[in-house]
Amino acid sequence: MKWEGQRESDNIEDRRESGGSGGGMPLLGGRGIGLGGVVVALLVSWALGINPMTVLGLLSGGGQVQTAPAGAAGPTPGGAEDTGRRFVRTVLADTEDVWGAYFQGGGQRYQAPVLVLFRGATQTACGAGEAAMGPFYCPGDRKVYIDLGFYDTLRDRLGAPGDFAQAYVIAHEVGHHLQNLMGTSAKVDEARQRASAAQGNALSVRLELQADCYAGVWAQRSQQSKGWLEQGDIEEALNAASQIGDDTLQRHARGTVVPESFTHGSSAQRVRWFKRGLEAGDLKACDTFGTAAL
């Protein structure tokens, strides 16, 4: 991915030097868990010998969990951290360009999100966010949150290396921002309140797969505009989508798969919907709520 030298977004809030701020509260309201939340939760369960479904239930709001207090401030970002910051700013800038043009074409103005870089834990309008949750979007403040350490997990523990795999993560979370702007997230949250646990999970899957599809739309339009993708980049994103499918994660964690507990979709579904957006280049192709077959 030829990202060096491209425009970088100013919609960045870097909280890493302060070390973030914990609040002793789980992340509540809106989206309680991000794209990487299931990934990191399962890795934690493997390391500590905890039932992975217990960890997932806590991070999804199914119970109370005490957050660890924020540690001392980390070192001043530099070196690889600075490169990571520039990369994130560059990808975010391109999502602004793509969605700005898309909304303008429909006679609307795109309201871009702010992306917050943090280390360990940080406070959000949705409560206390932690690195262990992975990247996430908070609709309350319209901000995307990411601890860059997640990319190490993605590469080293999950077998999903590559800069475009990292870009896919950002595009997915920005996809949740689009859902917030268009009212989809609010409708799903309202429906969840009337649904059973299994039905709520099914709604979450459709929301997550739509965000994957939106990421695919971004990828297609971004390439048309910049031509910055190189051979193998799309495969990196597809591999990342596959590696963080619920079935793949559950199979690694416990050896069995429980479809009714899925919250993000299977590997095949995540790949399918990203590819659908990539091929269509249009948000209209991403109606995961209007189809029986995901």
ZIZIGI-V11654 format. One record per helix or strand of 3 or more residues. SS is the DSSP state (h for helix, s for strand). FROM is the first residue (numbers start at 0). LEN is the number of residues. If there is no record, write none. Layout:
BEGIN
<<SS & FROM & LEN> <SS & FROM & LEN>>
END
This chain:
BEGIN
<<s & 11 & 3> <h & 15 & 3> <h & 36 & 12> <h & 51 & 8> <h & 79 & 26> <s & 113 & 4> <s & 120 & 4> <s & 126 & 4> <h & 130 & 3> <s & 135 & 3> <s & 142 & 4> <h & 148 & 8> <h & 162 & 19> <h & 183 & 10> <h & 196 & 30> <h & 232 & 11> <h & 245 & 9> <h & 258 & 3> <h & 266 & 14> <h & 282 & 4> <h & 287 & 3>>
END
